[in-house]
Amino acid sequence: MPLEDVPRDDAALSQLCARFHEAHRQRFSFDDPDETVELVTLRLAAVGLLGGTASAQAPAAGAPAARRERAVHLGGAWTSAPVYEQAGLGAGASIEGPAIVEQAYTTLIIPAGWRLAVRPSGDLVATRETQS
């Protein structure tokens, strides 16, 4: 339910709750105005100017070292792939697929024919080197 330019005061809040109950009644054929309205998700879009920012720099890398090998099913066949920890990949590191890169919040699969490079900022960039 968009808030748009709603004043932030008690009267506007009561009006917003009334609008919610009306929208609920229209969508679900019932409402309960005595029930507390709970804000579950709030989305915000903002535009502004930032002053100069300094990019973080990842530490330079030596040759990346795989922690272990893992069997993976890629391209219709089983193959062995080295497993790297993202935290151990410094700036300039490059990994040829097939490979696996583990992070605290995700896992990257780098297929054969792809290369993963670590930029000076620490960003990971995968590039297709061959057409498979």
C-alpha positions as CSV (number, residue, x, y, z in Angstrom):
1,M,0.0,0.0,0.0
2,P,1.9,3.1,-1.1
3,L,2.4,5.9,1.4
4,E,3.3,8.5,-1.1
5,D,3.2,12.0,0.6
6,V,1.3,11.1,3.7
7,P,1.9,13.4,6.7
8,R,3.5,11.7,9.6
9,D,1.0,12.5,12.4
10,D,-1.7,10.6,14.4
11,A,-4.6,11.7,12.1
12,A,-2.7,10.5,9.0
13,L,-1.9,7.2,10.6
14,S,-5.5,6.6,11.5
15,Q,-6.5,7.5,7.9
16,L,-3.8,5.1,6.6
17,C,-5.1,2.3,8.8
18,A,-8.7,3.0,7.5
19,R,-7.3,2.8,3.9
20,F,-5.6,-0.5,4.7
21,H,-8.9,-2.0,6.1
22,E,-10.8,-0.9,3.0
23,A,-8.2,-2.4,0.7
24,H,-8.3,-5.6,2.7
25,R,-12.1,-5.7,2.5
26,Q,-11.9,-5.2,-1.3
27,R,-9.3,-7.9,-1.8
28,F,-10.4,-10.6,0.7
29,S,-14.1,-9.7,1.2
30,F,-13.7,-9.0,4.9
31,D,-11.9,-6.7,7.3
32,D,-11.5,-6.3,11.1
33,P,-11.1,-2.6,11.9
34,D,-10.6,-3.5,15.6
35,E,-7.5,-5.6,14.8
36,T,-4.1,-3.9,15.1
37,V,-2.5,-3.1,11.7
38,E,1.1,-4.3,11.6
39,L,3.7,-2.9,9.2
40,V,5.5,-6.0,7.9
41,T,7.6,-4.7,4.9
42,L,8.7,-1.2,4.2
43,R,10.4,-0.3,1.0
44,L,12.2,3.0,0.4
45,A,13.7,4.5,-2.7
46,A,16.0,7.4,-2.2
47,V,18.1,9.5,-4.6
48,G,20.9,11.8,-3.5
49,L,24.4,13.0,-4.1
50,L,27.3,11.5,-2.3
51,G,30.6,13.2,-1.6
52,G,33.8,11.6,-2.9
53,T,34.0,8.0,-1.8
54,A,37.1,5.9,-1.5
55,S,36.8,2.4,-2.8
56,A,38.0,-0.4,-0.6
57,Q,40.9,-2.2,-1.9
58,A,41.3,-6.0,-1.6
59,P,44.7,-7.3,-0.5
60,A,46.9,-8.5,-3.3
61,A,46.8,-12.2,-4.1
62,G,49.3,-14.9,-4.4
63,A,48.3,-18.0,-6.3
64,P,44.9,-19.2,-5.0
65,A,45.0,-22.4,-3.1
66,A,42.0,-24.8,-3.2
67,R,40.8,-26.1,0.2
68,R,39.7,-29.4,-1.2
69,E,38.2,-31.1,-4.3
70,R,34.5,-31.9,-4.7
71,A,32.7,-34.0,-7.2
72,V,30.1,-32.0,-9.1
73,H,27.7,-32.7,-11.9
74,L,28.1,-30.1,-14.6
75,G,27.2,-30.1,-18.3
76,G,25.7,-33.6,-18.0
77,A,28.7,-35.3,-16.5
78,W,30.5,-35.7,-13.2
79,T,33.8,-34.0,-12.7
80,S,36.1,-33.0,-9.9
81,A,36.3,-29.3,-9.0
82,P,38.6,-27.5,-6.6
83,V,36.9,-25.6,-3.8
84,Y,38.2,-22.1,-2.9
85,E,37.2,-19.9,0.0
86,Q,36.4,-16.4,-1.2
87,A,38.0,-14.8,1.8
88,G,41.3,-16.3,0.6
89,L,41.2,-14.8,-2.9
90,G,43.0,-11.5,-3.0
91,A,43.0,-8.8,-5.7
92,G,44.4,-10.2,-9.0
93,A,43.5,-13.8,-8.2
94,S,42.2,-15.8,-11.2
95,I,40.5,-19.2,-11.2
96,E,39.7,-21.3,-14.2
97,G,36.5,-23.4,-14.2
98,P,35.3,-25.8,-13.3
99,A,35.7,-24.5,-9.7
100,I,33.6,-23.8,-6.6
101,V,34.0,-20.6,-4.5
102,E,32.4,-20.7,-1.1
103,Q,31.4,-17.5,0.8
104,A,29.6,-17.1,4.1
105,Y,26.3,-16.2,2.3
106,T,26.5,-18.0,-1.1
107,T,28.4,-20.5,-3.2
108,L,29.6,-19.7,-6.8
109,I,29.9,-22.5,-9.4
110,I,32.4,-21.6,-12.1
111,P,31.8,-23.9,-15.1
112,A,34.4,-25.2,-17.5
113,G,35.2,-22.5,-20.1
114,W,34.8,-19.7,-17.5
115,R,37.3,-17.8,-15.5
116,L,36.7,-15.9,-12.2
117,A,38.9,-12.9,-11.5
118,V,39.1,-10.8,-8.4
119,R,39.3,-7.0,-9.1
120,P,41.3,-4.6,-7.0
121,S,38.0,-3.6,-5.2
122,G,37.5,-7.3,-4.2
123,D,34.6,-7.7,-6.7
124,L,34.4,-11.1,-8.3
125,V,33.9,-11.1,-12.1
126,A,33.2,-14.3,-14.1
127,T,34.0,-14.2,-17.8
128,R,33.2,-16.9,-20.4
129,E,36.5,-17.8,-22.2
130,T,35.2,-20.6,-24.5
131,Q,31.8,-21.4,-26.0
132,S,30.5,-24.7,-24.7
